[in-house]
Amino acid sequence: MTLELGFTLACMLGIGFLAQWLAWRVKLPAILFLLLAGIVLGPVSGLLLPDRLLGDLLFPMVSLSVALILFEGSLTLRFHELPGIGRAVRGLVSYGAIAALLLLALAAHLIAGLAWPIALLFGALTCVTGPTVIAPMLRTLRPNARIANTLRWEGIVIDPLGALFAVLIYEAIVSRQEGHTIGIFLATLASGAGSGALAAWVLAFLLRRQLIPEYLQNYGVLAAVLLTFSASNAITHESGLLAVTIMGIALGNIRGVHIDDILDFKENLTTLLVSSLFILLAARLQWPLPDGMLWAGIAIFLVAQLVVRPLTVLISSIGSSLNWRERTLIAWVAPRGIVAASVSALFALRLEDLGMPGADALVPLVFILIIGTVVLQSATARPLALWLKVAEPEPRGVLVFGSDTVARAVAKALADAGFRVVLADDEWDGIRRARMDGLTTFYGNPASPHAERNLDLTGIGRLLAMSTHRERNSLACVHYRQEFGREKVYRLRNLAPHENTDRAALAGSLLAPPLFDESMTHARFAELLEQGWRIKSTRLTAAFDWPHFIAQYGADSVLLFGVEERGALRVASSKRVLEPKPGWQVIALVPPMVEQGAPPAGDRPLSELPDA
């Protein structure tokens, strides 16, 4: 039994990783592939039987996992950001969410025949989107900035609020089912909220005063969340989920507590838990579904997609600046995600134990809605955005960090080649000169919180870190790896290879591929420009290919970029040698006399120039 359990759990982790990887490759929410994997392993093939495999451990494992998922989601709700999220988002996460809850509950009651308590719980669970399903869909959808910001902020804010709605309704159902009075129900709410708030205050006190060493902070927070959940349940039955939700919201809004590292850890842990948990939960589904359940689920999905979402968007966006095209796309995109799947399964387990009629229908209906919204919207949202003319083009643009002579020259060359270029820096003199050159600029550090709110990255898909500050270049590269991908982030060396000794070198995890050839540094590039070298752009042909270019402009010429015939930008790097082909546009740094038609023999070779 031990061998079977260990091997099965290891296989689940591997299958979960493959599902996450496949979701990354096709840019779809991972929850879709995790649920499908669980359905195939469980009800379809019978290879995975969670109840038999885990026995009495199943409910505690699911409970603790859901507690961590709710805590991690609640950490992202920052009250100070709510005033700036726009009228439409405030409507979607307040009266729009309540309208969606009631309409979905009505649909579940009329179509699936659920009793009102279970129907209201279904409405609370499925009225929310979430960042884990919205983010990958937006990467594929690529709508304009107003649509993207509206959908992204709706997911961030409504995720913890929806969980709170669901927990409150669940508490009311359990209290009623167990014959508790209103006083006991209110005491349960007060106990859960008080336990969560107290735990957040104690944890914040310890973190602010550095009473927990940094390497133990993630461990300490994890232990605190699980202890708060268990202790709250022990004090007042079924109050633990409310406690961890309140704990996350409170800790995320206490001033002076730096939770970025904690949030990163919880996101990684949540990925692991979700990958295993959803396979287990989907494997518990009965197949075939009870009579009429499949068609009831499909009917509810159609009502949610075609009636409930458009109505709530229409109501919520009254008085906003969104036009009808933007409202139409927002009304179409509302995938359900982690909160709906994980919390519905936990609630169903508990309500089935209490003998609540209709509890067994909760998970199938929620899963059908999740799969239906993700599949339909992923397949149709991009064509709809193109038809409505609210989609952004391919992210071919470049973000250049730096504003000195080198950064401005490279940015100008890329802009002249037809790429959208944004030059960002917090040195005003360089930004002023860049604006005088006609470049689009952002005054500020591109890796700052101010940039996250105000830097428009629409159409941008690469980072070139070219400032004179080596450490800030590295930080910008680390920051934008998550946005653009590791292969789309580059840096210009500030030290020559022979100067970058072990004492001066940065950790490998902080480094991005270096720009241009092996000997090129920022100081050398600047010196060459001062000596009269210029950036030259030329279209290659069969009669004038790259060897002809080198023959005419000199072997010392440094290839910077290549632009393929279809417009794709290729970046020259010592880690990736470009081989320009006929039809490409090449952008290269060439010696000064060559520009005037004189032979380059009198110029010193690049390899003989002194290191800076």
Secondary structure, DSSP 8 states (H G I E B T S, - for coil): -HHHHHHHHHHHHHHHHHHHHHHHHHT--HHHHHHHHHHIIIIIT----HHHHHGGGHHHHHHHHHHHHHHHHHHT--GGGGGGS-HHHHHHTTHHHHHHHHHHHHHHHHHS---HHHHHHHHHHHS---HHHHHHHHHHH-B-HHHHHHHHHHHHHHHHHHHHHHHHHHHHHHHHHTT--HHHHHHHHHHHHHHHHHHHHHHHHHHHTT-S-HHHHHHHHHHHHHHHHHHHHHHSTT-HHHHHHHHHHHHHHSTT---HHHHHHHHHHHHHHHHHHHHHHHHTS-SS-STTHHHHHHHHHHHIIIIIHHHHHHHHTTTSS--HHHHHHHHH-----HHHHHHHHHHHHHHHHTT-TTGGGHHHHHHHHHHHHHHHHHHHHHHHHHHHT-B-----EEEEE--SHHHHHHHHHHHHTT--EEEEES-HHHHHHHHHTT-EEEES-TTSHHHHHH---TTEEEEEE--S-HHHHHHHHHHHHHHH-GGGEEE--SS-TTT--TTT---GGG---BBSSTT--HHHHHHHHHTT-EEEEEE--SSS-HHHHHHHH-TT-EEEEEE-TT--EEE-BTTB-----TT-EEEEEE-HHHHTT--GGGS--GGGS---
